[in-house]
Amino acid sequence: MPAPIAEWLNLLLRWTHVVAAILWIGDSFLFMWMDASLEPPSRPREGDVSGELWMVHSGGFYEVVKRRVLAPGEVPQHLHWFRWQAYTTWISGFALLVVVYWVGGAAFMVDRAVLPLTQTEAVAASLAVIVSGWLLYDAIWTSPLVRAPRAAATLSLALLAAAIFGLCHLYSGRAAFLHVGAMLGTLMAANVWRRIIPAQQQMIAATRAGRPADASLGARAKQRSIHNHYLTFPVLFTMLSNHFPSTYGHPLPWLVLVLFVAFGMSVKYWMNFRSRTPALVVATVFVSLGALLALTLAPRRPSAAMAASTLGPVEFSTVDAILERRCMTCHSRHPSNPSFPQPPAGVTFDDPAHVVALAPRIRVRAVETKTMPLGNLTGMTDAERDTLAAWIDAGAQR
């Protein structure tokens, strides 16, 4: 694909994806908040009313009444559905996965230090993970186990943890985190497409036909909607994680992601039920956060003093030679790597002054997290990483 087309396609898809996700997640937050804020009807209401709610916004007052079902034959002339936000988010997200991760030699996916996959193997595994994640989850929640929701939830979370562990031993940390998000995002969109909307359509069809609607359909749809709601924070984190190498570049990336999932779900529960949140949920929030801080902030490479004392003073010419061999195939004004027609994130090492200014960032990416070079395609050695550390921690002088 020509570079200018790929660049514009990436931009348009990412823009669409973010806007659609804002709409979808915003709807989820709003409806969950309304359900948690409903009060008993203040006066007699028609129909099977479960609660009412008054809101004020932009100078207007809104009265919301929730019914479990409509009366037979009672179909509003205008009924607003909430589905295209989910579909657009998934379609644009999947297209982004193809453009960014599947195309271009799978440069962002494969880390040969983790597993030496070919591009075909990496893409096939990616598709298999996304499809099988939904099939397995849906099988659990359509099985007799659904009558024991705590057991079904425990099994689902255990399988999610296993998937996280497996993906972090299949792909680079960055790609593993993204694929967990893609798997969960597919699960959420498929819930809307295959379970939530069909249940609502069956209830409307019964109402139009003059038959009582089956309220259990709505209850099952709501269950899937709640699952989607609790996955929003973990999915948002995985979508943003590529900007934070201290997370996916950790020596135990699977543990970091499991803790972020636990933290995100617990915070979402607390947001929904602040007045009656169990102590166990509060403890999970603080324990997960504390463990995350300890994991991501703890030093993971020998100290600068140790490297400097072993190597002695490091000249800039030595550092420049390492960068030229290992980094400037991508990070130069004119990259020689065909996967990157432009330097990633606009970072270039052609100018020595720029290298000095970027020294702290180089230390994080090349020394502490080892997330650069990407997939270590150029074969940077640990000795070279220690040399960079010694130069940076001695003051990064030219």
Secondary structure, DSSP 8 states (H G I E B T S, - for coil): --HHHHHHHHHHHHHHHHHHHHHHHHHHHHHHHHHHH-B--SS--SSSEEEEEEEEETTEEEEEEEESS--TT---SS-----HHHHHHHHHHHHHIIIIIISSTTTTT--TTT----HHHHHHHHHHHHHHHHHHHHHHHTSGGGGSHHHHHHHHHHHHHHHHHHHHTTS-HHHHHHHHHHHHHHHHHHIIIIIIHHHHHHHHHHHHTTS---HHHHHHHHHHHHHHHHHHHHHHHHHHGGG-HHHHTSSSHHHHHHHHHHHHHHHHHHHH-GGG--HHHHHHHHHHHHHHHHHHHS--S--HHHHHHHH----HHHHHHHHHHHTTTTSSSS-S-TT-SS-GGG---SSHHHHHHTHHHHIIIIIIS---SGGGTT---HHHHHHHHHHHHTT---
